[in-house]
């Protein structure tokens, strides 16, 4: 265990990134490589978003070779003993039985599958995460129509993981949620395998599902030698990129939450029970023996940038007086409409009256976003989720001390800075978890 290292790999839309940690969770190496242009379809039609999965494999090889050299330079006795790969949610490809890619990968934001989404709406339960043109299930049905020779359906994370082990047909339940997997009963549901629309997916095409952090298989001997991995190095089941990023923050216990202060406001909470509520866009992932429940508001950093430049925000932030509330009752939105914590397609942005002082106006906007965050956690609790106990913050707004003070006062909860926000680091933690569980 002393020289054991754990590698987490995150494959995103623009490249691949890895984090290597030791047994004490210290990060020894972080490495990133961007996609070559051949991996991305530059001539995509409306709604179409594809990548070449074989380019992923080439990039993975390049990444692992680079990591091999970096680790050898640090300490020649260190060896990677477990690897976990996370990928973008709802990125799907059609494969043969042996894992050969038969199609391009339909990416998470591919939204052309209108006919399939309409079909799904007629037979899938309303609370399922399979609805919408970009769900894994809509893409799977599209692929089966387009590539009738399909024998397996693979997600990005499990396809890349299997390229290291040679064992295709295994996936994690987080990636499978939007393919229709019933994470409560931990099985593929009857409505998916047998339905009246004749959109049947043969069960043999669906992966065997394991929980994230489960040891799956050993890396192929020839790849162990190529990358100078530890003898018997294993691949551990991963998760989606957003879930891996949550794990990276340090949140792990029931009642822990993560607020991402990016362009939009996203909250995720570890709960002792799952919540599935399509009206608010809420669904749940089983993760770390809890349920990760999430919701997303349209409010967030995009609203701030609608009224101020980043330079103005940076200049005004030290001048804020968070201990003196403005009394402004704002609901900042970039456009009309909100889904969470209020489900109202006609919800209007409320940012009046506007004071003469830009600093007070800016603070009022921050207070308004904090109120939305507080309402979001209250909404989850009202739907049955565990009340929030502490919040880890990630994203561009996480370093704003004045905003932190405003949020703590508004929400009434301890707010901590994320220990890390890289999905690859979260995957490295899963690799460690899987190895220790053997």
Secondary structure, DSSP 8 states (H G I E B T S, - for coil): -TTEEEEEEEE-SSEEEEEEE-TT--EEEEEEEE--GGGB-TT--TT--EE-HHHHHHHHHHHHHHHHHHHHHH-TT-EEEEEEEEE-TT-EEEE-TT--B-S-EE-TT----HHHHHHHHHHS-TTSTT-STTSHHHHHHHHHHH-TT--EEEEHHHHHHHHHHS--SEEEHHHHGGGTEETTTTEE-HHHHS-TTS----GGGS-EEE-TT-EEEE--HHHHHHHT--TT-EEE---BHHHHHHHHHT--STTEEEEEESSSEEEEEEESS---BGGGTBEEEEETTEEEEEEEES-SHHHHHHHS-HHHHHHHHTT--TTS------B--SSS-B-SSS-BTT---B--S--S-HHHHHHHHHHHHHHHHHHHHHHHHHTT-----EEEEESGGGG-HHHHHHHHHHH-SEEEE-S---HHHHHHHHHHHHHHT-
